[in-house]
């Protein structure tokens, strides 16, 4: 969890501007955040954002069994 927190935390852009590798990393970070926000919005629209782990597992089991 700590690594994820570091990955998604913001840092001064001056640190990254001097290093092209960091620019690519920050773009990847931006895309990852956007994708997570989109998935969250899609789950809200579908009404599945508040599902418990047991409900999710039941959905997976039903899909695997063909029901």
C-alpha positions in Angstrom: 0.0 0.0 0.0 2.9 2.3 0.8 4.3 2.0 -2.8 0.9 2.9 -4.2 0.7 5.9 -2.0 4.1 7.1 -3.2 3.2 6.3 -6.8 0.0 8.5 -6.7 1.3 11.3 -4.5 2.2 14.5 -6.1 5.7 15.9 -6.1 7.2 19.2 -7.3 7.4 19.2 -11.1 10.9 20.7 -11.1 12.2 17.3 -9.9 10.8 15.6 -12.9 11.3 18.2 -15.6 15.0 17.6 -15.7 14.7 13.9 -16.3 12.8 12.5 -19.4 12.3 9.2 -17.7 10.4 10.9 -15.0 8.2 12.7 -17.6 7.2 9.3 -19.0 6.6 8.0 -15.5 4.4 11.0 -14.7 2.4 10.5 -17.9 1.9 6.8 -16.9 0.7 8.0 -13.5 -1.7 10.5 -15.0 -3.1 7.8 -17.3 -3.5 5.3 -14.3 -5.3 7.9 -12.2 -7.6 8.7 -15.2 -8.3 5.0 -15.7 -9.1 4.4 -12.0 -11.5 7.4 -12.0 -13.2 6.2 -15.1 -13.6 2.7 -13.7 -15.0 4.2 -10.5 -17.5 6.3 -12.5 -18.6 3.3 -14.6 -19.2 1.3 -11.4 -21.3 4.0 -10.0 -23.4 4.2 -13.2 -23.8 0.4 -13.2 -24.8 0.4 -9.5 -22.0 -2.0 -8.6 -19.8 0.5 -6.7 -21.1 -0.5 -3.3 -20.9 -4.3 -3.7 -19.3 -6.3 -0.9 -16.6 -8.8 -1.6 -19.1 -11.7 -1.1 -21.4 -10.1 -3.7 -18.6 -9.8 -6.2 -17.5 -13.4 -5.6 -21.1 -14.5 -6.1 -21.3 -12.6 -9.4 -18.0 -14.2 -10.6 -19.2 -17.7 -9.6 -22.5 -17.2 -11.4 -20.7 -16.0 -14.6 -18.4 -18.9 -14.5 -21.2 -21.4 -14.1 -23.1 -19.9 -17.0 -26.1 -18.6 -14.9 
